[in-house]
Amino acid sequence: MMKYQGIYDNSPIFIQNFMATMYGYKIKKERFGEYYYEHLDFLNSFNNFSKKKQEEQQFEEVMKLIEYASKNSRFYRELYKEVNITEFKNINDLTKLPIVTKEMVRQNIEDIITIPKGKAIKSNTGGTTGKSLTVYYKKEDNQRRMATLDYFKAIHGFMNIKMKRATFNGKHIIPPNQKQKKFWRYNVAIKQMIYSSFYISEENIPYYIESLNKYKPESIDGFISSIYDIASYIERNNIKLKFIPKAIFPTSETVTQEHRDVIERVFNSKIRDQYASSEGAPFVWECESGKLHYDISTGIIENIENSNEILITSFTTYGTPLIRYKIGDSMTFEDNNTSCDCGLKTPLIESIQGRAVDFLYSTKGAKIYLGNVSNIFKNIPNAIAKAQLIQSSLTNMVVRMVVDNNFKEEYKSMLIDEIKHKFGNDMRIEIEIVEEIPREKSGKYKLIVNNVVTR
């Protein structure tokens, strides 16, 4: 991976566009195949089912997953040895199964997975606790997840692959030593202009706006904080846009009311939020009426007793089964009898309490938000139990980590390289291996601590 990154970083921009496109064709082949189109057809049928039939389908799917995991995963076979699954009659019987934590998955991943790693599609998550985790998808899992995401977007008028999209994410598409003010690369394979979120600053935003006006995307997706910073600049400077996207699809971060007000006003387009995860959580997505629907065709979301914290069971994680998995997020459900004007019969979510809108700074002063910072740990194998990044100035950062016996000295170099790509080559980084990282006075644990004094 680092070898190809080096080749990419030292190539001219037109070659980088070519490499992004070649990678795009690889991903396109993985995501858009027979299972993708088969699942799109299923979703069209499912959303026309009666509420009762949808719930029957959900129970049928969860039993299929539990039976598969019990048979094909050493971890679940052992975990469920005292449970008589054949006696389960409805969704409520799921509470008879033990809760699975993120640490359990991280420590037992070899016994959990049901497929050879060589044939799997890997998904890495850094998470907002800094706990590195890799899960392994079957091809079917991956394509069905993509079909669900595209079905959601199609409801709002955007047809993925067929229409142009602009994406703001944390990919390493801009070399740290680049001098040109071109902070984007084009993936021809899926008509996607990828914008780096690491260089969004007052100085650079005009270049982003110029590119957007030239490209005229039909949707915008990615980090809401990046999209907001650009929208705020446009509004403050009374800049005219030459396009109207069909919708804005944020990822990874909590959408605040301020985000929604400014972005919708500037782009003259609706934000349509959705919740999922790198691990493969069931989907929650926003309908045309602005309500959040929990898509029961993709899994089960349940509250832990006497709290809003959720457990997830996903129907698209057969490679790494996640059943009653404690993902670390919280949701508040609306009354089960509440209906929505959009006509969908799936349950409604009142609110999602998840990722905070915290940030650190790049060495040039651009804000690097929490959802982006957590990606630093994505490519590190399952060896980090907890991490914290502490920034004291624009050019100084301390990384504290609690690691296990699988941690190798070479991972430090990998982390430093990831951080420099995101924050700048001139960032001075000190890595500390510690026994424990203390929580805040509030009892909360923070992945990032921003001690930079700005004027």
C-alpha positions in Angstrom: 0.0 0.0 0.0 2.7 2.5 1.0 4.7 1.5 -2.2 1.8 2.6 -4.4 1.2 5.7 -2.3 4.8 6.7 -3.0 4.4 6.2 -6.8 1.2 8.2 -6.7 2.7 11.0 -4.7 5.6 11.4 -7.1 3.5 11.3 -10.3 2.1 14.3 -12.2 -1.6 15.1 -11.6 -2.8 13.6 -14.9 -1.2 10.3 -13.8 -2.8 10.6 -10.4 -6.2 11.0 -12.1 -5.5 7.9 -14.1 -4.5 5.9 -11.0 -7.7 7.1 -9.2 -9.8 6.0 -12.2 -8.1 2.6 -12.3 -8.8 2.1 -8.6 -12.4 3.3 -9.3 -12.8 0.6 -11.9 -11.6 -2.0 -9.4 -14.1 -0.8 -6.8 -16.8 -0.6 -9.4 -16.4 -4.3 -10.3 -16.6 -5.2 -6.6 -19.7 -3.2 -5.8 -21.9 -3.4 -8.9 -22.6 -6.9 -9.9 -25.4 -9.5 -9.9 -26.1 -9.2 -6.2 -26.3 -5.4 -6.5 -29.0 -5.5 -9.1 -30.8 -8.4 -7.5 -31.0 -6.5 -4.2 -32.2 -3.3 -5.9 -35.2 -5.3 -7.2 -35.7 -6.8 -3.8 -35.8 -3.3 -2.2 -38.4 -2.1 -4.7 -40.6 -5.1 -3.6 -39.8 -4.8 0.1 -41.0 -1.2 0.4 -44.3 -2.2 -1.2 -44.9 -4.9 1.4 -47.3 -4.4 4.3 -45.7 -3.5 7.6 -46.5 -7.0 8.9 -44.9 -8.7 5.9 -41.8 -6.4 6.3 -41.5 -7.5 10.0 -41.9 -11.2 9.0 -39.1 -10.8 6.4 -36.9 -9.1 9.0 -37.3 -12.1 11.4 -36.7 -14.6 8.6 -33.5 -12.7 7.7 -32.2 -12.6 11.3 -32.8 -16.3 11.9 -30.9 -17.0 8.6 -28.0 -14.9 9.8 -27.9 -16.5 13.3 -28.0 -20.0 11.9 -25.2 -19.2 9.4 -23.0 -17.7 12.2 -23.6 -20.6 14.5 -22.5 -23.0 11.8 -19.7 -21.1 10.1 -18.1 -19.0 12.9 -16.1 -20.7 15.7 -16.7 -17.6 17.9 -20.5 -17.6 17.6 -20.7 -21.4 17.8 -19.1 -21.2 21.2 -21.0 -18.1 22.3 -24.4 -19.6 21.5 -23.8 -23.1 22.8 -26.1 -22.6 25.8 -28.9 -21.0 23.7 -31.6 -23.0 21.9 -32.1 -20.9 18.8 -34.7 -23.2 17.4 -37.2 -21.9 20.1 -37.0 -18.3 18.8 -40.5 -17.1 17.7 -40.0 -13.4 17.1 -37.6 -10.5 17.1 -37.9 -10.1 20.9 -36.2 -13.4 21.4 -33.0 -11.8 20.2 -32.5 -10.6 23.8 -31.7 -14.2 24.8 -28.4 -13.8 22.9 -25.3 -12.3 24.6 -24.1 -8.8 23.7 -20.9 -8.6 21.5 -18.5 -5.7 22.2 -16.1 -4.0 19.8 -13.2 -5.3 21.9 -14.6 -8.9 21.6 -14.6 -8.5 17.9 -11.1 -7.0 17.8 -9.6 -9.8 19.9 -11.5 -12.7 18.3 -11.6 -11.6 14.7 -9.9 -14.8 13.4 -12.6 -17.0 15.0 -15.5 -14.7 14.0 -14.9 -14.4 10.3 -16.5 -17.1 8.1 -14.5 -16.7 4.9 -10.9 -16.8 3.8 -9.3 -13.3 4.1 -7.9 -13.6 0.6 -11.4 -13.8 -0.9 -12.8 -11.1 1.4 -13.4 -7.4 0.9 -11.8 -5.6 3.8 -13.4 -2.6 5.6 -11.4 -0.7 8.1 -12.6 1.6 10.8 -10.7 3.8 13.1 -13.7 4.8 15.1 -14.1 7.8 17.3 -12.3 5.9 20.1 -9.2 5.2 18.1 -9.8 1.5 18.4 -8.6 0.0 15.1 -10.8 -2.7 13.7 -11.0 -4.6 10.4 -14.0 -6.5 9.2 -14.3 -8.8 6.2 -17.2 -8.7 3.8 -18.4 -11.3 1.3 -18.9 -10.0 -2.2 -22.7 -10.3 -1.6 -22.5 -8.3 1.6 -20.7 -5.5 -0.2 -23.0 -5.3 -3.2 -26.1 -5.4 -1.1 -24.9 -2.5 1.0 -24.1 -0.5 -2.0 -27.6 -1.3 -3.5 -29.2 0.0 -0.3 -27.2 3.2 -0.4 -28.0 3.8 -4.0 -31.7 3.0 -3.5 -31.8 5.7 -0.9 -30.1 8.2 -3.2 -32.4 7.3 -6.1 -35.4 8.2 -3.9 -34.0 11.7 -3.9 -33.4 11.9 -7.6 -29.7 10.9 -7.8 -28.7 7.9 -9.9 -25.2 6.8 -8.8 -22.7 6.0 -11.7 -25.1 7.6 -14.2 -24.8 11.2 -12.7 -21.9 13.3 -11.6 -21.1 13.5 -7.9 -18.6 15.5 -5.8 -17.2 13.8 -2.7 -15.4 15.4 0.2 -13.4 12.8 2.1 -10.2 11.8 3.8 -8.5 9.9 1.0 -4.8 10.6 0.4 -5.3 12.1 -3.0 -3.0 15.2 -2.6 0.7 14.6 -2.0 2.1 16.5 1.1 4.6 18.4 -1.1 2.2 19.5 -3.9 2.5 23.2 -4.8 -0.4 23.5 -7.3 -3.8 24.7 -5.9 -5.7 21.6 -7.3 -7.1 19.8 -4.3 -9.2 17.3 -6.2 -8.8 14.3 -8.5 -11.3 12.8 -11.0 -12.5 9.1 -10.9 -13.9 8.6 -14.4 -15.1 5.1 -13.6 -18.0 6.4 -11.5 -18.2 10.1 -12.5 -16.8 11.2 -9.2 -14.8 14.3 -8.4 -13.0 13.6 -5.1 -12.1 16.7 -3.1 -9.6 16.5 -0.3 -10.9 17.8 3.0 -7.4 18.4 4.4 -6.8 21.7 2.5 -10.0 23.5 3.1 -9.0 26.9 4.5 -9.9 30.5 3.9 -7.0 30.8 1.4 -7.9 27.7 -0.5 -11.7 27.6 -0.6 -11.9 29.8 -3.7 -10.1 27.1 -5.7 -12.6 24.5 -4.5 -15.6 26.7 -5.5 -14.1 27.4 -8.9 -13.7 23.7 -9.5 -17.3 22.9 -8.3 -18.7 25.6 -10.6 -16.8 24.1 -13.5 -17.7 20.5 -12.7 -21.4 21.1 -11.8 -22.0 18.0 -9.7 -25.5 16.5 -9.5 -25.0 15.5 -5.9 -22.5 16.3 -3.1 -21.5 13.7 -0.5 -18.9 13.3 2.2 -17.9 15.1 5.4 -20.6 17.6 6.4 -18.0 19.8 8.1 -16.1 20.3 4.8 -19.2 21.0 2.8 -20.3 23.5 5.5 -17.0 25.4 5.5 -17.3 25.9 1.8 -21.0 26.8 2.0 -20.2 29.3 4.7 -17.5 31.0 2.6 -19.8 31.2 -0.4 -22.5 32.9 1.7 -20.1 35.3 3.5 -18.6 36.4 0.2 -21.9 36.4 -1.8 -20.5 34.0 -4.5 -22.9 32.8 -7.2 -23.0 29.1 -7.9 -23.6 27.8 -11.4 -25.3 24.5 -10.5 -28.0 23.1 -8.2 -27.3 19.5 -6.9 -30.3 17.2 -6.5 -29.3 16.5 -2.9 -26.5 16.6 -0.3 -25.6 13.3 1.2 -23.4 13.7 4.3 -21.3 10.9 5.9 -19.3 10.2 9.1 -20.3 13.2 11.2 -23.4 14.5 13.0 -25.4 17.0 11.0 -26.2 20.1 13.2 -29.1 22.5 12.5 -26.5 25.1 11.6 -25.0 22.8 9.0 -28.4 22.1 7.5 -29.6 25.8 7.4 -26.4 27.2 5.8 -25.8 24.3 3.3 -29.4 24.1 2.1 -29.6 27.8 1.7 -26.4 28.1 -0.3 -26.8 25.1 -2.6 -30.6 25.5 -2.9 -30.8 21.7 -2.2 -31.9 19.5 0.6 -29.5 17.6 2.9 -30.5 13.9 3.1 -28.8 12.3 6.0 -28.0 8.6 6.5 -26.4 6.5 9.2 -24.4 3.3 8.6 -20.8 2.4 9.6 -17.6 0.9 8.2 -18.4 -2.3 10.3 -21.7 -2.7 8.4 -24.4 -1.3 10.7 -28.0 -1.4 9.4 -29.0 1.7 7.5 -31.0 4.7 8.8 -31.9 7.2 6.2 -33.8 10.4 5.7 -36.9 10.4 3.5 -38.5 13.1 1.3 -40.5 14.3 4.4 -37.3 14.9 6.3 -37.8 11.9 8.7 -35.2 9.3 9.6 -36.3 5.7 8.8 -34.6 2.7 10.2 -34.4 0.3 7.3 -35.4 -3.1 8.7 -34.5 -4.8 5.4 -30.8 -4.2 6.4 -30.8 -5.5 10.0 -32.0 -4.9 13.5 -31.3 -1.9 15.8 -32.3 -2.2 19.5 -31.7 0.0 22.5 -29.8 -1.4 25.4 -32.2 -1.6 28.4 -32.8 1.7 30.1 -30.6 3.7 27.7 -30.4 5.1 24.2 -27.2 3.2 23.4 -27.8 0.8 20.5 -27.0 -2.8 19.6 -26.9 -3.6 15.9 -27.5 -6.8 14.0 -26.6 -6.5 10.3 -27.9 -8.6 7.4 -24.9 -7.6 5.3 -22.1 -8.9 7.4 -22.0 -12.6 6.6 -18.2 -12.4 6.2 -17.8 -11.0 9.8 -21.2 -11.6 11.5 -22.3 -8.8 13.8 -25.1 -9.9 16.0 -26.2 -7.7 19.0 -23.0 -5.8 18.5 -22.4 -2.8 20.8 -21.3 -0.2 18.2 -21.0 2.8 20.5 -23.7 5.0 19.1 -27.0 6.1 20.5 -30.5 6.6 19.0 -33.9 7.7 20.2 -36.8 5.9 18.5 -40.2 7.5 17.8 -43.3 5.6 18.9 -43.7 2.5 16.8 -47.2 3.5 15.8 -46.1 6.8 14.3 -46.5 6.9 10.5 -44.7 9.1 8.0 -46.2 11.2 5.2 -43.7 9.8 2.7 -45.6 6.4 2.7 -42.7 4.2 3.9 -43.8 1.8 6.7 -40.4 1.3 8.4 -39.8 2.5 12.0 -38.8 6.2 12.6 -35.8 7.4 14.5 -36.2 10.7 16.4 -32.5 11.4 16.7 -29.0 9.9 16.4 -26.5 10.9 19.1 -23.1 10.0 17.6 -20.1 11.7 16.4 -19.1 15.1 17.9 -18.0 17.9 15.7 -14.5 18.3 17.1 -11.4 19.1 15.1 -7.6 19.5 15.0 -5.7 21.8 12.7 -3.4 21.1 9.7 0.0 22.9 9.8 -1.6 25.4 7.4 -4.5 26.1 9.7 -7.2 24.0 7.9 -9.6 22.2 10.3 -9.4 18.4 10.3 -12.6 17.1 11.8 -13.1 14.1 14.1 -14.6 11.8 11.4 -11.5 12.5 9.3 -9.0 12.1 12.2 -10.4 8.7 13.1 -9.5 7.5 9.6 -5.8 7.7 10.6 -6.1 4.3 12.2 -8.0 2.5 9.4 -5.0 0.9 7.8 -3.3 -0.2 11.0 -4.0 -3.9 11.8 -6.0 -4.9 14.9 -3.3 -3.9 17.4 -4.5 -0.6 18.9 -6.9 -0.8 21.8 -7.2 3.0 22.3 -5.6 6.2 21.0 -5.6 9.9 21.6 -4.2 12.8 19.5 -3.2 15.9 21.4 -2.3 19.0 19.4 -0.5 21.8 21.3 0.4 24.0 18.3 -0.1 24.0 14.5 3.1 22.0 14.1 3.2 19.8 17.2 1.2 16.7 18.0 1.4 13.9 20.6 -0.2 10.5 19.8 -0.9 8.4 22.9 -1.8 4.7 22.3 -2.7 1.7 24.3 -1.6 -1.3 22.3 -1.6 -5.1 22.6 1.0 -7.7 21.8 0.2 -7.6 18.1 1.6 -4.1 17.8 4.8 -3.8 15.8 7.3 -1.0 15.8 6.8 -0.5 12.1 3.2 0.6 12.8 4.6 3.8 14.3 6.0 4.8 10.9 2.7 3.9 9.2 0.9 6.2 11.6 3.4 9.1 11.2 3.0 8.8 7.4 -0.8 8.9 7.7 -0.7 11.9 10.0 1.7 13.8 7.7 -0.6 13.1 4.7 -3.5 14.6 6.6 -1.9 17.4 8.6 1.2 18.4 6.6 4.8 17.2 6.1 6.0 19.8 8.7 3.9 18.3 11.5 6.2 17.2 14.4 4.8 14.0 15.8 5.7 12.3 19.1 4.2 8.8 19.7 3.8 7.6 23.3 2.8 4.0 24.2 0.9 4.2 27.5 -0.9 1.8 29.8 -4.1 3.8 29.9 -5.7 7.0 28.5 -7.7 8.9 31.2 -11.3 10.0 30.5 -12.5 13.6 30.7 -14.2 14.9 33.9 -17.5 14.3 32.2 -16.6 10.6 32.0 -16.3 10.7 28.2 -13.3 9.5 26.4 -11.9 11.9 23.7 -9.9 10.7 20.6 -8.7 14.3 19.9 -7.7 17.1 22.2 -7.2 20.5 20.7 -4.9 22.7 22.8 -4.0 25.1 20.0 -4.3 28.8 21.0 -5.6 30.8 18.1 -6.1 34.6 17.8 
